[in-house]
Amino acid sequence: MKTIREQIIERIIAQLETIIISNGYHHDIGRGNVFRQEPIIQIGKTPAASVWELSETRERNRYGGTIRILTIRVECLVQPTDGRHPALVSNELLGDIEKALIMGNLTLDELIDDIQDISAEIITPTIDRRLESVGVYQLPIDRQLAGAAIEFEIRYTTEWGDPYTTQ
């Protein structure tokens, strides 16, 4: 039996794998290119997405359950085509990620109370290594990659002391 948290992460990964042009998205990430806790941006893996579990807060509710707020980060990286600017492509990626997780995954609704994007950033090539110390990623400038990252808060409720059962 898997915890509700694990089921949520698995469904998020599955939904991100549906990001392909034929499904109405701007880019092809696709099956087999979505990873968990893998530094795709730092290694320049493309096309790819990675799901990072950042933190989870918990509090008891008055009905004997535990309200959990899981914060995740989804990063995507692609190679722009047709000479398009990496910032434009990165903004399209932001849209693809948001659409996939907020509008596209109805099976996720069975497990969660709410999902909300709380921050977003585009990640484009830079040659200023001083920026790395403040969290700006260094993409390989010669490969002209485009990246995007969105953090989401996912609220779900389980029985108190039982992370395997939703409330």
GINORDA-V14251 format. One record per helix or strand of 3 or more residues. SS is the DSSP state (H for helix, E for strand). FROM is the first residue (numbers start at 1). LEN is the number of residues. If there is no record, write none. Layout:
BEGIN
ss=(SS	SS)
from=(FROM	FROM)
len=(LEN	LEN)
END
This chain:
BEGIN
ss=(H	H	E	H	E	E	H	H	E	H	H	E	E)
from=(4	21	34	40	48	65	86	107	114	129	141	145	162)
len=(13	3	3	4	13	15	18	4	11	6	3	15	5)
END
